[in-house]
Amino acid sequence: MRVSRSGFYQYMRYGRGVIIDTDFLLISRVRQIHSSTRGSYGSRRMSKQLREDGQDVGRYRARSLMKKAGVAVKYRKRFRKTTDSNHKLPVAPSLLDRIFRLIVPIPLGVQTSVCRSKRRKR
């Protein structure tokens, strides 16, 4: 038989019974806590709740269990006040309705002097 040494001793220790992974039990508990708190617990509060339940779980372990369980904190969206339409102030004039036509043409000498001043001097 080709069995690793650790596999053989594990078989001798536990027998043919089903080995329940401790993470499996903790992950199911993490999912229960997540659903009962409507997704508001992060890793710190999750580890505190698991410690109250009798499990020895720290913050980083709770974070990895939450990743394995596929749960994350639901963040509140920041409230942003966008429009205050209930005011008595006058409406500002529309600046986009302006007419952009030149009434007086620009003299030729002004244009050439601007171009000359922008040239690099050597």
DSSP file with accessible surface (Angstrom, degrees, kcal/mol):
  #  RESIDUE AA STRUCTURE BP1 BP2  ACC     N-H-->O    O-->H-N    N-H-->O    O-->H-N    TCO  KAPPA ALPHA  PHI   PSI    X-CA   Y-CA   Z-CA
    1    1 A M              0   0  219      0, 0.0     2,-0.9     0, 0.0     0, 0.0   0.000 360.0 360.0 360.0 139.5    0.0    0.0    0.0
    2    2 A R        +     0   0  255      2,-0.0     2,-0.4     0, 0.0     0, 0.0  -0.793 360.0 143.6-104.3  92.1    1.2    3.5   -0.8
    3    3 A V        -     0   0   84     -2,-0.9     2,-0.0     4,-0.0     5,-0.0  -0.984  49.5-115.5-130.0 138.3    0.1    5.5    2.1
    4    4 A S     >  -     0   0   70     -2,-0.4     4,-2.3     1,-0.1     5,-0.2  -0.313  26.4-117.4 -69.7 157.4    2.0    8.4    3.7
    5    5 A R  H  > S+     0   0  199      1,-0.2     4,-2.3     2,-0.2     5,-0.2   0.928 115.9  48.6 -61.7 -43.6    3.2    8.0    7.2
    6    6 A S  H  > S+     0   0   90      1,-0.2     4,-2.2     2,-0.2    -1,-0.2   0.885 110.4  52.2 -66.9 -36.0    1.0   10.9    8.5
    7    7 A G  H  > S+     0   0   22      2,-0.2     4,-2.1     1,-0.2    -1,-0.2   0.897 109.0  50.5 -64.6 -39.0   -2.0    9.5    6.7
    8    8 A F  H  X S+     0   0   98     -4,-2.3     4,-2.4     2,-0.2    -2,-0.2   0.940 112.4  45.2 -64.1 -46.9   -1.4    6.1    8.3
    9    9 A Y  H  X S+     0   0  144     -4,-2.3     4,-2.0     1,-0.2    -1,-0.2   0.846 110.9  53.9 -69.4 -30.2   -1.2    7.5   11.8
   10   10 A Q  H  X S+     0   0   93     -4,-2.2     4,-2.7    -5,-0.2     5,-0.4   0.914 109.5  48.6 -67.1 -39.8   -4.2    9.7   11.2
   11   11 A Y  H  X S+     0   0  108     -4,-2.1     4,-2.3     1,-0.2    -2,-0.2   0.911 111.7  49.3 -64.2 -41.1   -6.2    6.6   10.2
   12   12 A M  H  < S+     0   0  117     -4,-2.4    -1,-0.2     1,-0.2    -2,-0.2   0.861 115.0  44.9 -67.2 -33.7   -4.9    4.8   13.3
   13   13 A R  H  < S+     0   0  194     -4,-2.0    -2,-0.2    -5,-0.2    -1,-0.2   0.928 128.9  21.9 -77.1 -44.8   -5.9    7.7   15.6
   14   14 A Y  H >< S-     0   0  119     -4,-2.7     3,-0.8     1,-0.2    -3,-0.2   0.635  92.6-153.1-100.8 -17.8   -9.4    8.5   14.1
   15   15 A G  T 3<  -     0   0   31     -4,-2.3    -1,-0.2    -5,-0.4    -2,-0.1  -0.337  53.5 -41.7  76.0-159.2  -10.3    5.3   12.5
   16   16 A R  T 3  S+     0   0  215     -4,-0.1    -1,-0.2     2,-0.1     3,-0.1   0.445 101.1 118.2 -86.4  -0.3  -12.7    5.1    9.6
   17   17 A G  S <  S-     0   0   51     -3,-0.8     2,-0.4     1,-0.1    -3,-0.1  -0.166  78.4 -88.9 -64.0 161.2  -15.1    7.7   11.0
   18   18 A V        -     0   0  137      1,-0.1     2,-0.7     2,-0.0    -1,-0.1  -0.573  36.9-137.7 -75.0 129.0  -15.8   10.9    9.3
   19   19 A I        -     0   0   89     -2,-0.4     2,-0.6    -3,-0.1    -1,-0.1  -0.794  15.2-148.3 -90.4 117.4  -13.3   13.6   10.3
   20   20 A I        -     0   0  113     -2,-0.7     2,-0.3     1,-0.0     3,-0.0  -0.765  14.1-129.7 -89.7 124.4  -15.2   16.9   10.8
   21   21 A D     >  -     0   0   96     -2,-0.6     4,-1.2     1,-0.1     3,-0.3  -0.525   6.3-142.1 -71.7 132.8  -13.1   19.9    9.9
   22   22 A T  H  > S+     0   0   93     -2,-0.3     4,-2.0     1,-0.2     5,-0.2   0.853 101.9  59.7 -66.7 -30.2  -13.2   22.5   12.7
   23   23 A D  H  > S+     0   0   21      1,-0.2     4,-3.2     2,-0.2     5,-0.2   0.863  98.1  59.4 -64.0 -34.5  -13.3   25.2   10.1
   24   24 A F  H  > S+     0   0  134     -3,-0.3     4,-2.0     2,-0.2    -1,-0.2   0.925 107.5  44.5 -61.2 -44.0  -16.5   23.8    8.7
   25   25 A L  H  X S+     0   0   98     -4,-1.2     4,-1.9     2,-0.2    -1,-0.2   0.914 115.9  47.2 -66.9 -41.0  -18.3   24.2   12.0
   26   26 A L  H  X S+     0   0   11     -4,-2.0     4,-2.7     2,-0.2    -2,-0.2   0.890 110.0  52.9 -68.3 -38.2  -16.9   27.7   12.5
   27   27 A I  H  X S+     0   0   24     -4,-3.2     4,-2.4     2,-0.2    -1,-0.2   0.910 108.5  50.1 -64.3 -40.5  -17.8   28.7    8.9
   28   28 A S  H  X S+     0   0   46     -4,-2.0     4,-1.9    -5,-0.2    -1,-0.2   0.911 112.0  48.1 -65.0 -36.7  -21.4   27.7    9.5
   29   29 A R  H  X S+     0   0   73     -4,-1.9     4,-2.6     2,-0.2    -2,-0.2   0.893 109.1  53.3 -69.0 -37.8  -21.5   29.7   12.7
   30   30 A V  H  X S+     0   0    0     -4,-2.7     4,-2.7     1,-0.2    -2,-0.2   0.922 108.8  49.6 -62.4 -41.7  -20.0   32.7   10.9
   31   31 A R  H  X S+     0   0  126     -4,-2.4     4,-2.3     2,-0.2    -1,-0.2   0.891 110.3  50.8 -65.4 -36.8  -22.7   32.5    8.3
   32   32 A Q  H  X S+     0   0  108     -4,-1.9     4,-2.4     2,-0.2    -2,-0.2   0.932 112.4  45.7 -64.5 -45.4  -25.4   32.3   11.0
   33   33 A I  H  X S+     0   0    3     -4,-2.6     4,-2.0     1,-0.2     6,-0.2   0.919 111.8  53.0 -63.9 -41.0  -24.0   35.4   12.8
   34   34 A H  H  <>S+     0   0   34     -4,-2.7     5,-2.8     1,-0.2     6,-0.3   0.918 112.7  43.0 -62.3 -43.1  -23.7   37.2    9.5
   35   35 A S  H ><5S+     0   0   85     -4,-2.3     3,-0.9     3,-0.2    -1,-0.2   0.881 113.2  51.6 -73.2 -34.4  -27.3   36.6    8.6
   36   36 A S  H 3<5S+     0   0   90     -4,-2.4    -1,-0.2     1,-0.2    -2,-0.2   0.808 114.5  42.8 -72.9 -26.7  -28.6   37.3   12.1
   37   37 A T  T ><5S-     0   0   25     -4,-2.0     3,-0.9    -5,-0.2    -1,-0.2   0.295 112.2-119.2 -98.6   8.8  -26.8   40.7   12.2
   38   38 A R  T < 5 -     0   0  206     -3,-0.9    -3,-0.2     1,-0.2    36,-0.1   0.845  68.8 -58.5  55.8  36.9  -27.8   41.5    8.6
   39   39 A G  T 3 <S+     0   0    1     -5,-2.8    35,-2.5    -6,-0.2    -1,-0.2   0.727 106.5 121.6  75.3  22.9  -24.1   41.7    7.5
   40   40 A S    <   +     0   0   54     -3,-0.9     2,-0.5    -6,-0.3    -2,-0.1   0.539  44.6  95.2 -96.9  -5.9  -23.0   44.4    9.9
   41   41 A Y        -     0   0   44     -7,-0.1     2,-0.1    -8,-0.1    -4,-0.0  -0.742  53.1-166.7 -91.6 130.1  -20.3   42.5   11.8
   42   42 A G     >  -     0   0   20     -2,-0.5     4,-2.3    31,-0.1     5,-0.2  -0.196  47.3 -78.4 -92.2-167.3  -16.7   42.9   10.7
   43   43 A S  H  > S+     0   0   29      1,-0.2     4,-2.4     2,-0.2     5,-0.2   0.872 127.9  52.4 -68.4 -33.5  -13.8   40.6   11.8
   44   44 A R  H  > S+     0   0  161      2,-0.2     4,-1.9     1,-0.2    -1,-0.2   0.957 115.2  39.0 -67.5 -49.5  -13.5   42.3   15.2
   45   45 A R  H  > S+     0   0  131      2,-0.2     4,-2.4     1,-0.2    -1,-0.2   0.850 114.7  55.4 -69.8 -32.5  -17.1   42.0   16.2
   46   46 A M  H  X S+     0   0    0     -4,-2.3     4,-2.5     2,-0.2    -2,-0.2   0.932 108.6  47.0 -65.1 -43.3  -17.3   38.5   14.7
   47   47 A S  H  X S+     0   0    3     -4,-2.4     4,-2.3     2,-0.2    10,-0.3   0.897 111.5  51.9 -66.7 -36.5  -14.3   37.3   16.8
   48   48 A K  H  X S+     0   0  124     -4,-1.9     4,-2.1     2,-0.2    -2,-0.2   0.930 110.9  47.4 -64.1 -42.1  -15.9   38.8   19.9
   49   49 A Q  H  X S+     0   0   43     -4,-2.4     4,-1.4     1,-0.2    -2,-0.2   0.909 111.7  50.1 -66.6 -40.1  -19.2   37.0   19.1
   50   50 A L  H  <>S+     0   0    0     -4,-2.5     5,-2.7     1,-0.2     4,-0.2   0.874 109.2  52.0 -66.9 -35.4  -17.4   33.7   18.5
   51   51 A R  H ><5S+     0   0  127     -4,-2.3     3,-1.2     1,-0.2    -1,-0.2   0.887 107.2  52.5 -66.2 -37.6  -15.5   34.1   21.8
   52   52 A E  H 3<5S+     0   0  128     -4,-2.1    -1,-0.2     1,-0.3    -2,-0.2   0.817 106.0  55.2 -65.3 -28.7  -18.8   34.7   23.6
   53   53 A D  T 3<5S-     0   0   67     -4,-1.4    -1,-0.3    -5,-0.1    -2,-0.2   0.475 127.7-100.5 -81.1  -4.6  -20.0   31.4   22.0
   54   54 A G  T < 5S+     0   0   64     -3,-1.2     2,-0.4     1,-0.3    -3,-0.2   0.504  81.1 128.6 101.5   4.5  -17.1   29.6   23.5
   55   55 A Q      < -     0   0   90     -5,-2.7     2,-1.3    -6,-0.1    -1,-0.3  -0.761  58.8-132.6 -94.8 140.4  -14.8   29.4   20.4
   56   56 A D        +     0   0  155     -2,-0.4     2,-0.4    -3,-0.1    -5,-0.1  -0.699  50.7 147.3 -92.0  87.1  -11.2   30.6   20.7
   57   57 A V        -     0   0    3     -2,-1.3    -6,-0.2   -10,-0.3     2,-0.1  -0.987  31.1-155.9-129.3 127.1  -11.0   32.8   17.6
   58   58 A G     >  -     0   0   34     -2,-0.4     4,-2.3    -8,-0.1     5,-0.2  -0.289  37.2 -92.8 -91.3-178.1   -9.0   36.0   17.2
   59   59 A R  H  > S+     0   0   79      1,-0.2     4,-2.0     2,-0.2     5,-0.1   0.914 123.2  45.4 -64.1 -44.8   -9.5   38.8   14.8
   60   60 A Y  H  > S+     0   0  136      2,-0.2     4,-2.1     1,-0.2    -1,-0.2   0.874 113.2  50.2 -71.7 -34.5   -7.3   37.6   12.0
   61   61 A R  H  > S+     0   0   87      2,-0.2     4,-2.4     1,-0.2    -1,-0.2   0.903 109.7  51.7 -67.1 -40.1   -8.8   34.1   12.2
   62   62 A A  H  X S+     0   0    0     -4,-2.3     4,-2.4     2,-0.2    -2,-0.2   0.891 108.1  52.9 -63.0 -37.9  -12.3   35.5   12.1
   63   63 A R  H  X S+     0   0  122     -4,-2.0     4,-2.0     2,-0.2    -2,-0.2   0.931 110.5  45.7 -63.9 -43.6  -11.2   37.5    9.0
   64   64 A S  H  X S+     0   0   46     -4,-2.1     4,-2.4     1,-0.2    -2,-0.2   0.887 112.2  51.7 -69.5 -34.4  -10.0   34.3    7.2
   65   65 A L  H  X S+     0   0    0     -4,-2.4     4,-2.3     1,-0.2    -1,-0.2   0.894 108.5  51.5 -66.4 -38.3  -13.1   32.4    8.3
   66   66 A M  H  X>S+     0   0   13     -4,-2.4     5,-2.3     2,-0.2     4,-1.0   0.893 109.7  49.9 -65.8 -36.8  -15.3   35.2    6.9
   67   67 A K  H  <5S+     0   0  156     -4,-2.0     3,-0.4     2,-0.2    -2,-0.2   0.923 111.8  47.8 -65.3 -43.6  -13.3   35.0    3.6
   68   68 A K  H  <5S+     0   0  119     -4,-2.4    -2,-0.2     1,-0.2    -1,-0.2   0.872 112.5  49.4 -64.3 -35.9  -13.8   31.2    3.5
   69   69 A A  H  <5S-     0   0    7     -4,-2.3    -1,-0.2    -5,-0.2    -2,-0.2   0.649 110.3-125.4 -76.9 -16.1  -17.5   31.7    4.2
   70   70 A G  T  <5 +     0   0   67     -4,-1.0     2,-0.3    -3,-0.4    -3,-0.2   0.807  63.9 133.1  77.2  29.0  -17.8   34.3    1.5
   71   71 A V      < +     0   0   22     -5,-2.3     2,-0.3    -6,-0.1    -1,-0.3  -0.852  27.4 174.1-113.6 150.6  -19.3   37.0    3.7
   72   72 A A        -     0   0   67     -2,-0.3     2,-0.2    -3,-0.1   -31,-0.1  -0.964  38.3 -85.7-147.4 163.4  -18.3   40.6    4.0
   73   73 A V        -     0   0   39     -2,-0.3     2,-0.7   -33,-0.1   -33,-0.2  -0.450  35.3-131.0 -72.7 139.3  -19.5   43.7    5.8
   74   74 A K        -     0   0  150    -35,-2.5     2,-0.3    -2,-0.2    -1,-0.1  -0.833  25.8-148.4 -89.4 117.9  -22.2   45.7    4.1
   75   75 A Y        -     0   0  203     -2,-0.7     2,-0.2     1,-0.0   -35,-0.0  -0.676  13.1-118.4 -87.7 143.4  -21.1   49.3    4.2
   76   76 A R        -     0   0  242     -2,-0.3     2,-0.3     1,-0.1    -1,-0.0  -0.567  29.6-117.1 -75.2 141.4  -23.6   52.2    4.4
   77   77 A K        -     0   0  201     -2,-0.2     2,-0.3     1,-0.1    -1,-0.1  -0.574  32.4-109.1 -76.9 141.9  -23.6   54.5    1.5
   78   78 A R        -     0   0  193     -2,-0.3     2,-0.4     1,-0.1    -1,-0.1  -0.534  31.5-121.4 -72.3 131.3  -22.6   58.0    2.4
   79   79 A F        -     0   0  175     -2,-0.3     2,-0.5     2,-0.0    -1,-0.1  -0.606  31.3-172.6 -75.8 127.4  -25.5   60.4    2.3
   80   80 A R        -     0   0  169     -2,-0.4     2,-0.7    -3,-0.0    -3,-0.0  -0.983  19.3-141.8-125.4 122.3  -24.9   63.2   -0.1
   81   81 A K        +     0   0  153     -2,-0.5     3,-0.1     1,-0.2    -2,-0.0  -0.717  28.5 169.4 -81.8 116.7  -27.3   66.1   -0.4
   82   82 A T        +     0   0  127     -2,-0.7     2,-0.4     1,-0.3    -1,-0.2   0.838  55.6  21.8-100.7 -39.6  -27.4   66.9   -4.1
   83   83 A T        -     0   0  106      3,-0.0     2,-0.6     0, 0.0    -1,-0.3  -0.994  45.6-167.2-138.5 136.1  -30.2   69.4   -4.7
   84   84 A D        +     0   0   85     -2,-0.4     3,-0.1     1,-0.1    -3,-0.0  -0.870  21.1 162.8-117.4  91.5  -32.1   71.8   -2.5
   85   85 A S        +     0   0   90     -2,-0.6     2,-1.2     1,-0.2    -1,-0.1   0.564  56.5  82.2 -89.1  -6.6  -35.1   72.8   -4.7
   86   86 A N        +     0   0  148     -3,-0.1     2,-0.3     2,-0.0    -1,-0.2  -0.566  68.9 114.0 -97.0  71.0  -37.1   74.2   -1.8
   87   87 A H        -     0   0   90     -2,-1.2    -3,-0.0     2,-0.1     0, 0.0  -0.920  63.6-138.7-136.2 163.0  -35.6   77.7   -1.7
   88   88 A K        +     0   0  209     -2,-0.3    -3,-0.0     2,-0.0    -2,-0.0   0.225  63.5 120.4-104.4  11.7  -36.7   81.2   -2.3
   89   89 A L  S    S-     0   0  126      1,-0.1    -2,-0.1     3,-0.0     2,-0.1  -0.448  70.3-102.4 -77.3 151.4  -33.5   82.3   -4.1
   90   90 A P        -     0   0  121      0, 0.0     2,-0.3     0, 0.0    -1,-0.1  -0.395  39.1-105.5 -71.7 152.3  -33.7   83.6   -7.7
   91   91 A V        -     0   0  138      1,-0.1     3,-0.1    -2,-0.1     0, 0.0  -0.571  37.1-114.0 -78.6 136.4  -32.6   81.3  -10.4
   92   92 A A        -     0   0   81     -2,-0.3    -1,-0.1     1,-0.1     2,-0.1  -0.372  35.6-101.5 -68.4 147.4  -29.2   82.1  -11.9
   93   93 A P        -     0   0  110      0, 0.0     2,-0.5     0, 0.0    -1,-0.1  -0.376  38.9-104.1 -70.1 149.3  -29.1   83.2  -15.6
   94   94 A S    >   -     0   0   70      1,-0.2     3,-0.5    -3,-0.1    -3,-0.0  -0.605  29.4-170.3 -75.9 119.7  -28.1   80.7  -18.1
   95   95 A L  G >  S+     0   0  116     -2,-0.5     3,-0.8     1,-0.2    -1,-0.2   0.599  79.5  69.1 -85.1 -10.6  -24.6   81.4  -19.3
   96   96 A L  G 3  S+     0   0  158      1,-0.2    -1,-0.2    -3,-0.0    -2,-0.1   0.607  84.8  69.0 -84.3 -11.5  -24.8   78.8  -22.1
   97   97 A D  G <  S+     0   0  132     -3,-0.5    -1,-0.2     2,-0.1    -2,-0.1   0.340  74.4 122.7 -86.9   9.0  -27.3   80.9  -24.1
   98   98 A R    <   -     0   0  150     -3,-0.8     2,-0.6     1,-0.1    -3,-0.0  -0.329  64.0-123.5 -71.2 154.9  -24.6   83.6  -24.8
   99   99 A I        -     0   0  120      2,-0.1     2,-0.7     1,-0.0    -1,-0.1  -0.870  15.9-160.6-101.9 125.4  -23.8   84.4  -28.4
  100  100 A F        +     0   0  161     -2,-0.6     2,-0.4     2,-0.1    -1,-0.0  -0.483  41.8 130.6-106.3  60.9  -20.1   84.0  -29.3
  101  101 A R        -     0   0  189     -2,-0.7     2,-0.5     0, 0.0    -2,-0.1  -0.941  56.4-125.4-112.6 136.9  -19.9   86.2  -32.4
  102  102 A L        -     0   0  137     -2,-0.4    -2,-0.1     1,-0.2     4,-0.0  -0.681  20.0-173.1 -81.3 126.8  -17.2   88.8  -32.8
  103  103 A I  S    S+     0   0  165     -2,-0.5    -1,-0.2     1,-0.2     0, 0.0   0.872  78.6  37.7 -84.5 -41.4  -18.6   92.2  -33.5
  104  104 A V  S    S-     0   0  110      3,-0.0    -1,-0.2     0, 0.0     2,-0.0  -0.924  90.3-125.1-112.0 125.8  -15.2   93.8  -34.2
  105  105 A P        -     0   0  105      0, 0.0     3,-0.0     0, 0.0    -2,-0.0  -0.367  29.5-106.3 -69.0 150.6  -12.5   91.7  -36.0
  106  106 A I        -     0   0   91      1,-0.1     5,-0.0     2,-0.0    -4,-0.0  -0.608  39.4-111.7 -76.5 130.5   -9.1   91.3  -34.3
  107  107 A P    >>  -     0   0   83      0, 0.0     4,-1.1     0, 0.0     3,-0.6  -0.280  19.5-123.3 -63.2 150.0   -6.5   93.4  -36.0
  108  108 A L  H 3> S+     0   0  129      1,-0.2     4,-1.7     2,-0.2     5,-0.2   0.866 106.8  59.9 -64.5 -35.6   -3.8   91.5  -37.8
  109  109 A G  H 3> S+     0   0   48      1,-0.2     4,-1.8     2,-0.2    -1,-0.2   0.843  99.9  56.1 -65.8 -30.3   -0.9   93.1  -35.9
  110  110 A V  H <> S+     0   0   74     -3,-0.6     4,-1.7     1,-0.2    -1,-0.2   0.926 106.4  49.8 -69.0 -40.9   -2.2   91.8  -32.5
  111  111 A Q  H  X S+     0   0   97     -4,-1.1     4,-1.9     1,-0.2    -2,-0.2   0.927 111.3  47.4 -65.7 -43.7   -2.2   88.2  -33.7
  112  112 A T  H  X S+     0   0   54     -4,-1.7     4,-2.2     1,-0.2    -1,-0.2   0.867 109.0  54.0 -70.0 -32.7    1.3   88.2  -35.0
  113  113 A S  H  X S+     0   0   61     -4,-1.8     4,-1.9    -5,-0.2    -1,-0.2   0.878 107.7  50.9 -70.0 -32.9    2.7   89.9  -31.9
  114  114 A V  H  X S+     0   0   67     -4,-1.7     4,-1.3     1,-0.2    -2,-0.2   0.931 111.1  48.2 -66.6 -42.2    1.2   87.2  -29.8
  115  115 A C  H  X S+     0   0   82     -4,-1.9     4,-0.6     1,-0.2    -2,-0.2   0.891 111.3  50.3 -66.2 -38.2    2.8   84.5  -32.0
  116  116 A R  H >< S+     0   0  162     -4,-2.2     3,-0.8     1,-0.2    -1,-0.2   0.883 107.5  53.2 -67.9 -37.4    6.2   86.2  -31.9
  117  117 A S  H 3< S+     0   0   87     -4,-1.9    -1,-0.2     1,-0.2    -2,-0.2   0.789 106.3  53.5 -70.6 -24.1    6.2   86.5  -28.1
  118  118 A K  H 3< S+     0   0  167     -4,-1.3    -1,-0.2    -3,-0.2    -2,-0.2   0.608  85.2 104.5 -86.3 -11.1    5.5   82.8  -27.7
  119  119 A R  S << S-     0   0  172     -3,-0.8     2,-0.3    -4,-0.6    -3,-0.0  -0.436  81.6-107.9 -67.9 146.9    8.4   81.7  -29.8
  120  120 A R        -     0   0  214     -2,-0.1     2,-0.4     1,-0.1    -1,-0.1  -0.536  29.9-132.3 -77.5 135.7   11.4   80.4  -27.9
  121  121 A K              0   0  195     -2,-0.3    -1,-0.1    -3,-0.0     0, 0.0  -0.695 360.0 360.0 -88.6 141.0   14.3   82.7  -27.9
  122  122 A R              0   0  274     -2,-0.4    -1,-0.0     0, 0.0     0, 0.0  -0.693 360.0 360.0-111.9 360.0   17.7   81.3  -28.7
